[in-house]
């Protein structure tokens, strides 16, 4: 059984587990970015407090040239990580957001 099959088995057991959805999205980054984006967007919608999603979703939007969505996702991630008191994620998101802005110039 490959990793995605295992993750989908976990998802069947608990369809609302944000970590499993995140793991599936991240696994799909290796082979199918559109499917990865689908799972990241599901997380952003259904689990907006799952801080780990924002960095990867924003980077993927940026890689796809969807700059407005990338910027909005970075900003929202910064807000969510601040509200959660997650300093490491907040620092990482701020740094990635600044790099994103620098790359646009």
NUDOTOR-213363 format. One line per field, with one value per residue: residue in three letters; x, y, z of N, C-alpha, C in turn. Coordinates in Angstrom, 3 decimals. Layout:
BEGIN
rest: (ALA | ...)
n.east: (X | ...)
n.north: (Y | ...)
n.up: (Z | ...)
ca.east: (X | ...)
ca.north: (Y | ...)
ca.up: (Z | ...)
c.east: (X | ...)
c.north: (Y | ...)
c.up: (Z | ...)
END
This chain:
BEGIN
rest: (UNK | UNK | UNK | UNK | UNK | UNK | UNK | UNK | UNK | UNK | UNK | UNK | UNK | UNK | UNK | UNK | UNK | UNK | UNK | UNK | UNK | UNK | UNK | UNK | UNK | UNK | UNK | UNK | UNK | UNK | UNK | UNK | UNK | UNK | UNK | UNK | UNK | UNK | UNK | UNK | UNK | UNK | UNK | UNK | UNK | UNK | UNK | UNK | UNK | UNK | UNK | UNK | UNK | UNK | UNK | UNK | UNK | UNK | UNK | UNK | UNK | UNK | UNK | UNK | UNK | UNK | UNK | UNK | UNK | UNK | UNK | UNK | UNK | UNK | UNK | UNK | UNK | UNK | UNK | UNK | UNK | UNK | UNK | UNK | UNK | UNK | UNK | UNK | UNK | UNK | UNK | UNK | UNK | UNK | UNK | UNK | UNK | UNK | UNK | UNK | UNK | UNK | UNK | UNK | UNK)
n.east: (0.848 | 0.612 | 1.652 | -0.382 | -2.663 | -2.735 | -3.190 | -5.722 | -7.176 | -6.974 | -8.419 | -10.969 | -11.592 | -11.683 | -13.110 | -12.972 | -10.530 | -8.099 | -5.300 | -4.887 | -6.042 | -4.295 | -1.908 | -2.525 | -2.832 | -0.222 | 1.205 | 0.179 | 1.391 | 3.704 | 2.956 | 0.556 | -0.443 | -2.859 | -4.722 | -3.551 | -3.952 | -6.740 | -7.191 | -5.828 | -7.414 | -9.817 | -9.100 | -8.588 | -11.142 | -12.788 | -11.344 | -10.245 | -8.578 | -6.378 | -3.239 | -0.936 | -1.639 | -1.654 | 0.883 | 1.798 | -0.365 | -0.464 | 2.086 | 1.772 | -0.311 | 1.120 | 3.131 | 1.550 | 0.939 | -1.163 | -1.464 | -2.975 | -4.599 | -2.578 | -1.388 | -3.568 | -3.899 | -1.454 | -1.682 | -3.988 | -3.091 | -1.060 | -2.591 | -4.143 | -2.157 | -1.072 | -3.303 | -3.495 | -1.243 | 1.041 | 4.125 | 6.349 | 5.231 | 4.064 | 6.280 | 7.529 | 5.563 | 5.429 | 8.013 | 7.990 | 5.939 | 7.041 | 9.157 | 7.685 | 6.470 | 8.797 | 9.642 | 7.709 | 8.352)
n.north: (-1.183 | 2.157 | 5.442 | 7.417 | 5.781 | 4.751 | 7.122 | 7.826 | 5.730 | 6.391 | 8.747 | 7.809 | 6.693 | 8.930 | 11.452 | 14.186 | 14.952 | 17.284 | 17.012 | 14.709 | 15.461 | 17.540 | 16.089 | 14.518 | 16.516 | 17.534 | 15.284 | 14.985 | 17.155 | 16.255 | 14.954 | 15.838 | 18.855 | 20.211 | 18.579 | 18.668 | 21.367 | 21.389 | 19.955 | 21.585 | 23.879 | 22.883 | 22.475 | 25.163 | 26.186 | 24.466 | 24.025 | 26.493 | 27.267 | 25.684 | 26.053 | 25.217 | 24.927 | 27.355 | 28.414 | 26.544 | 26.482 | 29.171 | 29.422 | 27.599 | 28.781 | 31.065 | 29.865 | 28.992 | 31.323 | 32.721 | 35.304 | 37.161 | 35.513 | 34.158 | 36.234 | 37.001 | 34.632 | 34.357 | 36.643 | 36.022 | 33.696 | 34.742 | 36.264 | 34.196 | 32.583 | 34.360 | 34.760 | 32.197 | 32.080 | 30.968 | 31.312 | 30.445 | 29.565 | 31.966 | 33.656 | 32.297 | 32.483 | 35.298 | 35.804 | 34.334 | 35.640 | 38.203 | 37.549 | 36.700 | 39.176 | 40.605 | 39.154 | 39.829 | 42.369)
n.up: (0.000 | -0.927 | 0.204 | -0.180 | -0.398 | 2.203 | 3.621 | 2.648 | 3.713 | 6.433 | 6.304 | 5.742 | 8.187 | 9.837 | 8.590 | 9.010 | 9.938 | 10.171 | 9.976 | 8.447 | 6.009 | 5.374 | 5.125 | 2.893 | 0.926 | 0.902 | 0.096 | -2.482 | -3.684 | -4.835 | -7.143 | -8.357 | -8.637 | -8.835 | -7.526 | -5.027 | -4.436 | -4.300 | -1.927 | -0.078 | -0.304 | 0.659 | 3.318 | 4.055 | 3.919 | 5.508 | 7.831 | 9.055 | 11.135 | 11.101 | 11.154 | 9.704 | 7.042 | 5.647 | 4.807 | 2.850 | 1.042 | 0.207 | -0.981 | -3.077 | -4.540 | -5.357 | -6.915 | -8.982 | -10.185 | -9.207 | -7.832 | -6.277 | -4.713 | -3.394 | -1.889 | -0.243 | 1.168 | 2.515 | 4.200 | 5.705 | 6.953 | 8.558 | 10.333 | 11.541 | 12.680 | 14.514 | 16.199 | 17.220 | 18.693 | 17.684 | 17.307 | 15.775 | 13.306 | 12.576 | 12.234 | 10.128 | 8.126 | 7.820 | 6.853 | 4.443 | 3.143 | 2.839 | 1.127 | -1.068 | -1.775 | -2.416 | -4.638 | -6.450 | -7.217)
ca.east: (0.000 | 1.426 | 1.338 | -1.693 | -3.685 | -2.796 | -3.814 | -7.155 | -7.754 | -7.118 | -9.485 | -12.238 | -11.817 | -12.005 | -13.144 | -12.801 | -9.221 | -7.338 | -3.939 | -4.918 | -6.258 | -3.032 | -0.942 | -2.916 | -2.471 | 1.232 | 1.627 | -0.178 | 2.315 | 4.746 | 2.497 | -0.623 | -0.624 | -4.275 | -5.341 | -3.004 | -4.651 | -8.100 | -7.173 | -5.483 | -8.588 | -10.769 | -8.623 | -8.794 | -12.576 | -13.396 | -10.493 | -9.474 | -7.632 | -5.248 | -2.200 | 0.028 | -2.129 | -1.516 | 2.177 | 1.861 | -1.388 | -0.033 | 3.218 | 1.252 | -0.975 | 2.169 | 3.757 | 0.596 | 0.713 | -2.411 | -0.828 | -3.935 | -4.959 | -1.387 | -1.262 | -4.658 | -3.653 | -0.377 | -2.203 | -4.889 | -2.249 | -0.391 | -3.624 | -4.517 | -1.029 | -1.001 | -4.413 | -3.210 | -0.022 | 2.047 | 5.178 | 7.188 | 4.478 | 3.888 | 7.563 | 7.740 | 4.623 | 5.855 | 9.197 | 7.582 | 5.139 | 7.973 | 9.854 | 6.678 | 6.369 | 10.054 | 9.662 | 6.782 | 8.967)
ca.north: (0.000 | 3.374 | 6.434 | 8.010 | 4.800 | 4.737 | 8.362 | 7.758 | 4.838 | 7.206 | 9.715 | 7.079 | 6.518 | 10.238 | 12.352 | 15.589 | 15.161 | 18.225 | 16.551 | 13.756 | 16.259 | 18.237 | 15.090 | 14.169 | 17.658 | 17.592 | 14.133 | 15.284 | 18.149 | 15.533 | 14.345 | 16.449 | 20.101 | 20.601 | 17.826 | 19.238 | 22.625 | 21.049 | 19.593 | 22.784 | 24.750 | 22.242 | 22.820 | 26.593 | 26.409 | 23.673 | 24.055 | 27.733 | 27.451 | 24.771 | 27.014 | 24.669 | 24.993 | 28.666 | 28.557 | 25.713 | 26.925 | 30.452 | 29.159 | 26.945 | 29.836 | 31.885 | 29.062 | 28.898 | 32.659 | 33.246 | 36.179 | 37.754 | 34.464 | 33.918 | 37.328 | 36.886 | 33.456 | 34.730 | 37.574 | 35.293 | 32.804 | 35.566 | 36.556 | 32.957 | 32.142 | 35.303 | 34.454 | 30.911 | 32.204 | 30.106 | 32.258 | 29.897 | 29.641 | 33.381 | 34.149 | 31.665 | 33.090 | 36.669 | 35.736 | 33.875 | 36.716 | 39.245 | 37.027 | 36.763 | 40.574 | 40.959 | 38.490 | 40.535 | 43.630)
ca.up: (0.000 | -0.960 | 1.238 | -0.420 | -0.030 | 3.660 | 4.065 | 2.360 | 4.730 | 7.644 | 6.058 | 5.881 | 9.622 | 10.409 | 7.429 | 9.376 | 10.559 | 9.340 | 9.710 | 7.333 | 4.794 | 5.132 | 4.644 | 1.522 | 0.076 | 0.806 | -0.718 | -3.870 | -4.243 | -5.576 | -8.381 | -8.959 | -7.881 | -8.798 | -6.428 | -3.793 | -4.211 | -3.883 | -0.502 | 0.694 | -0.270 | 1.574 | 4.663 | 4.295 | 4.091 | 6.578 | 9.028 | 8.912 | 12.239 | 10.946 | 10.765 | 8.754 | 5.670 | 4.999 | 4.142 | 1.641 | 0.088 | -0.361 | -1.886 | -4.270 | -5.326 | -5.973 | -7.973 | -10.085 | -10.712 | -8.648 | -6.843 | -5.341 | -3.758 | -2.577 | -0.927 | 0.736 | 2.002 | 3.442 | 5.197 | 6.597 | 7.742 | 9.572 | 11.344 | 12.246 | 13.514 | 15.640 | 17.099 | 17.843 | 19.481 | 17.075 | 16.898 | 14.705 | 12.052 | 12.266 | 11.716 | 8.833 | 7.182 | 7.539 | 5.999 | 3.116 | 2.546 | 2.409 | -0.061 | -2.140 | -2.195 | -3.073 | -5.946 | -7.343 | -7.656)
c.east: (0.889 | 0.915 | -0.037 | -2.816 | -3.849 | -3.514 | -5.315 | -7.869 | -7.959 | -8.283 | -10.862 | -12.603 | -12.247 | -11.983 | -12.930 | -11.460 | -8.374 | -5.915 | -3.910 | -5.142 | -4.979 | -1.988 | -1.257 | -2.527 | -0.972 | 1.788 | 1.327 | 0.730 | 3.382 | 4.287 | 1.359 | -0.977 | -2.076 | -5.021 | -4.832 | -3.756 | -6.083 | -8.149 | -6.760 | -6.693 | -9.682 | -10.383 | -8.881 | -10.262 | -13.121 | -12.624 | -9.617 | -8.480 | -6.428 | -4.095 | -1.277 | -0.372 | -1.685 | -0.211 | 2.173 | 0.832 | -0.965 | 1.117 | 2.726 | 0.499 | 0.066 | 2.830 | 2.863 | 0.278 | -0.589 | -2.052 | -1.798 | -4.347 | -3.782 | -1.272 | -2.336 | -4.432 | -2.513 | -0.919 | -3.110 | -4.091 | -1.516 | -1.375 | -3.939 | -3.386 | -0.836 | -2.072 | -4.158 | -1.987 | 1.105 | 3.147 | 6.034 | 6.486 | 4.312 | 5.143 | 7.810 | 6.815 | 5.019 | 7.068 | 8.849 | 6.769 | 6.044 | 8.742 | 8.939 | 6.571 | 7.640 | 10.127 | 8.739 | 7.382 | 9.892)
c.north: (1.239 | 4.390 | 7.072 | 7.046 | 4.731 | 5.979 | 8.367 | 6.782 | 5.589 | 8.183 | 9.059 | 6.923 | 7.828 | 11.286 | 13.825 | 15.880 | 16.082 | 17.747 | 15.586 | 14.492 | 16.995 | 17.276 | 14.670 | 15.295 | 17.709 | 16.448 | 14.388 | 16.346 | 17.494 | 15.085 | 15.069 | 17.721 | 20.546 | 19.851 | 18.344 | 20.514 | 22.380 | 20.730 | 20.772 | 23.717 | 24.186 | 22.561 | 24.280 | 26.901 | 25.730 | 23.706 | 25.312 | 27.988 | 26.515 | 25.555 | 26.489 | 24.785 | 26.258 | 28.827 | 27.815 | 26.138 | 28.233 | 30.257 | 28.518 | 27.937 | 30.690 | 31.138 | 28.958 | 30.262 | 33.283 | 34.155 | 36.797 | 36.729 | 34.138 | 34.982 | 37.241 | 35.714 | 33.712 | 35.610 | 36.874 | 34.352 | 33.539 | 35.891 | 35.325 | 32.500 | 33.074 | 34.983 | 33.152 | 30.976 | 31.322 | 30.994 | 31.734 | 29.982 | 31.093 | 33.967 | 33.584 | 32.273 | 34.518 | 36.693 | 35.323 | 34.944 | 37.838 | 38.808 | 37.068 | 38.190 | 41.027 | 40.369 | 39.176 | 41.802 | 43.444)
c.up: (0.000 | 0.059 | 1.041 | -0.058 | 1.484 | 4.190 | 3.794 | 3.289 | 6.043 | 7.501 | 6.180 | 7.357 | 10.276 | 9.301 | 7.753 | 10.028 | 9.685 | 9.049 | 8.533 | 6.017 | 4.393 | 4.554 | 3.209 | 0.565 | -0.162 | -0.040 | -2.196 | -4.490 | -5.116 | -6.961 | -9.086 | -8.185 | -7.826 | -7.693 | -5.085 | -3.445 | -3.739 | -2.396 | 0.378 | 0.794 | 0.636 | 3.022 | 4.989 | 4.575 | 5.345 | 7.897 | 9.007 | 10.038 | 12.145 | 10.311 | 9.663 | 7.302 | 4.943 | 4.234 | 2.807 | 0.597 | -0.578 | -1.343 | -3.187 | -5.147 | -6.058 | -7.126 | -9.203 | -10.698 | -10.239 | -7.468 | -5.844 | -4.278 | -2.841 | -1.497 | 0.163 | 1.692 | 2.973 | 4.563 | 6.204 | 7.498 | 8.855 | 10.695 | 12.196 | 13.162 | 14.708 | 16.670 | 17.863 | 18.760 | 18.975 | 16.478 | 15.749 | 13.356 | 11.624 | 11.644 | 10.311 | 7.772 | 6.829 | 6.619 | 4.577 | 2.395 | 2.044 | 1.164 | -1.276 | -2.677 | -2.932 | -4.473 | -6.955 | -7.918 | -8.819)
END
